[in-house]
């Protein structure tokens, strides 16, 4: 990971779609290009959660979104993936639409 970060330029190369900056002792990488973001997000190496996630443990507990184990994340992700297959989600579109209409009406009532 350090070698990868060493090759990313700092602020002057922001136009290239990727930008590295330092905040105290932390290095942050900002991605402004959808193709680079897709490559980064597909990588199985970079799934360790940032320090800030630890602040949420007490509030949300450890689950799929918040946990400190990459292996546990992979295990739970494999269990959940079939539930979010497109054919299954398509069956819920009428329910999503119905509930969205209800939400819009309630929000409109709050505005009036």
Secondary structure, 3 states (H helix, E strand, C coil): CHHHHHCCCCHHHHHHCEEEEEECCEEEEEECCHHHHHHHHHCCCCCCCCHHHHCCHHHHCCCCCCCCCHHHHHHHHHHHHHHHCHHHHHHCHHHHHHHHHHHHHHHHHHHC
